[in-house]
Structure formats: C-alpha cells, structure tokens
Amino acid sequence: MRLRWLVTLLCAAIAPSLCSASPNAAFQAMPPGLQAQITMPWDQPPPEFKEVEQRGFHAGVKAAIDDFNHHREAEPERHKEYRNPHVHRSYTEDYRKGFRRGYDDAMRHMIQSKRHHS
C-alpha cells in the first residue's frame, strides 16, 4: 500500500514538469522528414511540398492504387500523368517528384497492409 502511495505522489510531482516541457524530446530530436513519416497519413503529401508537387503526389497515389488493384507492375513512369503532366514545362520535374513519392508511399503501404492481412 505504501508503494502505491509513493508512486502516486511521485507521478503527481513529476507530471506538471513533463507537461510544461517541450513535447516529447525524442520526437523533437528526429530529422523533420522522419517526423513527417511518423505523424502523417501515408496518403498525404509532406507539408514542405509545393502545390504542384502535392498535385503530383495525389495523382501518384491514385495511380498506385489503380495498379495495385489491377495487379500491374509498380512502374510509375508508364503512367501518362507521369510522362506528360498537365502542368507548365517549368513545373514538370516538381510534379514528377511528387507523383513518384505518392506512388511509392501508396504502393509501400498497400504491400505492407496485404502482408499484415494475409
């Protein structure tokens, strides 16, 4: 009984200092890219992506889902949206970067989900 009382007392004394400290120091020490992978849903583009990269990301996710559902090889380059995106030429590489990231993230997620549910 004394031990339970001591633990309760210690928790009450320590909790305010933990709450007032910066959020989870270990998480804060991680590189930003790793933080995003841990906290963001797999189907959302990284916050640092520009608008055209975000558009590409979402198109890549959609393409990966379609390929996965139709049992096609994971080849983002064969998609028309990747080869000829509907963006100004100066944004083509940014769009493709987003497309590839979305495609890869979605494909990785679906393959891992399939393994866990098999």
Secondary structure, DSSP 4 states (H G I P E B T S, - for coil): -HHHHHHHHHHHHHHHHHHHSPS-HHHHHS-HHHHHHHHS-TTS--TT--HHHHHHHHHHHHHHHHHHHTT----GGGSHHHHS-SS-GGGHHHHHHHHHHHHHHHHHHHHHHHHHT-
